[in-house]
Structures are given as C-alpha cells and as structure tokens.
C-alpha cells in the first residue's frame, strides 16, 4: 500500500527510466511486456495478453457502469540516442524518441492507484498497454484479438513538445492526420555521363517527379482542406561519371480523411506516370496505406476537455492548430468505439523537452506523469 499518490508517481518515474534504458522496437517488446506484467502481478492487477506483447489490465470487472479503456503505447524507434541523461538507452540504434516510455509509466501510475482504490470504482476499467504503434498497426492487431470486447469507450493521449507544459488540445473531430507512403522506381538506361543523348536518365526523371508532386497540394487540394506531400528520399547512387539505370523516389503523405487520401494517392500515380512518359523512362509506383486520421467523438472529447481544465487549470487550452499532421494508430480504436485522444504539452522551457518527437535528442518530460495519470483516472470516472 502506498501512503500517497506521490509515492506512486515516483515509482512510475523510476520505471520510465528503466524502460528508457532498455527500449525495444515495434513487435519486439518482449522484455517491456514482461516488465509491465511483473508490475501488474506485483500489485495484484489481473490482466490478459493480446498480440504477443500487448497487455490489458482489468479492474472492477463486476461493476455495472460503462466500461472504460485507457491506452498507453510501449514501442521505441530505430534511432541512436544522443542525449546525456543518466538513463540513456543501452541499445545501439534503439531509443524511446517518442515518449512511449512515458505513456507507459503514466498508465502504470494510474493502474496502481486505481487498484489500491478499486472498491471506489463505479465501472469496469481496462488498461491497454499496446505494442507496435510506430507503423506496426499494433492497435489493429489488439482489436482483432478482442481487446475492446465489452468496452464502451476509450481514451488516449500523446505528449507534444510543440505545446507548452500545462496546456493541451482535444478537439471535436480530427486531432491527428492519416498517413501513407509512396515508393517510386524509375527505370531508364544508364551510360557514360559524356553521352546523355544515348541514355534514358532516371535521375533527371526523379528530379522532375519530385517537383511535379508539389502541385498536388498547391493545385489539386482545396485551400480549406489540409494535406502534406513530402518527398523524403531520392536514391540514385552511382559514380560521378556514370548515369545509373535506376532512381528511386520515396516519401509520405498526411491527410485529414480517407477521401483526400484516395485523391492524393491517385494524383501521385497519375503525375508520376505522366512525367515518366515525358522523360522516356519506365516507372513502378507503389502506394502503401498506413493509418487513418485520428477523429475524436464529440461527447468523449468534451469529457476530456472538462477533465483537462480540472487537472491543468483554466488556461489549459493551447492555440496550436489542429489537426496535427503527424499520425497515430489510436485511429483504429476510434473507428471501432467512441473515444477521444488528446495532445498534452511537454515544453517547460528545458531544451530537451522542446525537442520534437523522433529526434535523437528528445526526452520525455517526467513532470507529465502526475497530472496526466490523474486525468486518466478522472476519465475512468474515479473521483481523485
């Protein structure tokens, strides 16, 4: 038994640091899952397992109120950490650069205190520790295996360094964009750089494709809508006097809904094929769908806003524009049952808490654990 909630927060913070030292990539979170389950066992919290490394703690299952789920993600990213924190990652090319260690620790804090006060809970609660958020469609797999069976609504959150600490956003409707990727292979005929006239240059075609794709947002998408088309890689490695046979162009898109995603994908294919024809090269266009937009349900988003105002204070609302153009697989949950997702600010003035997610100098702000875990408990109808 903990004397007060601050002791729980301290426990969760130390646990966060241990997770940060030992990050695991998408679908490889075996030790992370083991550590989570050991803590649940330690505190007599029953749980079920899903999708291999997914874990769902269950509380007050005999209560008759609405069954509420709270979600935290657990996977790390393939990046080489460059921070100087004492709990720096011990694994090469693997770090918690998005704060999932903090999300997990925050849910652990809520789980422990809710268990200690289980007799006061008015409704069943599920504590969803989800793997493979970073492009692995972990939420989809968890749902397919039944993690939402009997659940009436779900709530989640993400730390956000671009928002000031003590502020947050949780709009009705779209909070984060959907995404997808494109993979273009241009096949020409290489040769000596002194004889371009007998070659079919895929490098020139790749350059033209890159520029032509910019017209999609500028000329094909209405100004009232939001979309991003980013070419992030051009690969045509060769010698300095050699025109190569192949050039590859890759990138990602961010969109607010399925309709615009379909339109953008169609335009990428049409434009690329037309440019390839003009430059006399062959082309293969692969379009990969990833996550849909994360779209909040109005009633649940309103509940989150009420809780945030109670927890963070009357000036809690950030003026950051939404939707944020990053993506989240929490969208799978919101496509299945009612719920809402919030972005909660971590920028307290410290440089490491201002670094964007997916940055090698990023570090989760531990000051978030207490207010956010309290918010999660309030969303579960616990009178903290």
Buried (B, 14 or more C-beta within 10 A) or exposed (E): EBEEBEEBBBBBBEBBBEBBBBBBBBBBBEEBBEBBBEBBEEBEBEBEBBBBBBBBBBBBBEBEBBBBBBBBBBBBBEBEBEBEEEBBBEBEEBBBBBBBBBBBBBBBBBBBBBBBBBEEBBBBBBBBBBBBBBBBBBBBBBBEBEBBEEBBBBBBBBBBBBBBBBBBBBBBBBBBBBBBBBBBBBBBBBBEBEEEEEBBBBBBBBBBBBEBBEEBBEEBBEEEEBBBBBBEEBEBEBEEEEBBBBBBBBBBBBBBBEEBBBBBBEBBBEBBBEBBEEBEBBBEBEBEBBBBBBBBBEEBBBBBBEBBBBBBEEEBBBEBEBBBBBBBBBBBBBBBBBBBBBBBBBBBEEEBBBBEBEBEBBBBBBBBBBBBBBBBBBBBBBEB
